[in-house]
Amino acid sequence: MNINSGDRSESPAAPANEVASFDIRHLSAEQLGALGVSQIAYVKRVVVNGEQGFAIHAADGTPMAIAGDRDVALAAIVQHEMQPLSVH
């Protein structure tokens, strides 16, 4: 599907080494919500049962884990082949 041209018909798949391009202004709410879900995880300082920890969330906000140390949280994200980002 070529989103840039306004043509909504199916188009041949791009070769594996090509990056598909699209106009982000035409994403649906669902597509925008799913953007980066499997590639990005956020780390946020939290307090759980009176103890400080670091929550790991998927890009869509889904809680994934809690670590006792920020470096452990970051390492866990990298170990799962995701890009860590901090939330302030």
N, C-alpha and C positions, 0 to 999 in steps of 0.2 A: 504494500500500500504506500503510495507516495503522498505524504501529508502536506508537503510544501506546495504542490501544484494545485491542490484542491481536488484532484482526481482521487476518488475513494476506491477505485478498482484495484484488484490485486496486481502486483507487478512481480517479475521474476526475482528470486532471492539474490541478494548481493553475494559476491564471492566471499569466502571465509576470511580473507585478509583485508577486506574493505570494512570500514566503519559506516554503519547506516546513519544517515542524518535525518533530523526531523525538526520541526518548528515547535519549540516548547510551549508556545502560546496556544497550541491546539490540543494539549493534553487534557484528558478528562480528569475529574476529581480522583477517580480510582487509579488512573495511571500516575498522576502526580503523587498520590499517597504511597504507591509502590516503588517510586523512583529511589534507587539506591538501597532497597531493603536488604538485598543479599550481599552488598558490597561495603556498607557503612554501618558502624556501631558507635553509639555515643556513650561517654563516661560522665557520670554526674555524681557529685558528693552527696551522700544521704546519711540519715541517722535511722538505724533499725534496732528496735528494742534497746534504745539508749546507747548503742554503739555506733561509732562512725564507720562508714563503709563507702564503697564506690559501686553504684548501680551501672550495669551495662544494658543499654536499650538498643533495639534495632532502629533503623532510620525512620520507621513509621511510629516509633514510640513504644513498641511492644517490649516489656521487660524480658530480659534474657538471663541475667545472673547478677549476683552481688559478690564483690570481692572485698577483702579486708584492707587491701593496699592498692593504690592507684597503679603502680607498676605491674602488679599481678593482673589487674583488669586490662591494661593495655596489652600485656603479653598474651592473655587469653584471646583477645580480639585478633591479634596478628596471627596467632596459632590457627585460628579458624579462617585464615585468608581473607580477612576483612580489614578495612581502613578505620583506625580509631580516630574519633573526634571528641573534643571536650565540650561540655555544656557548662556555662558559668551561671 
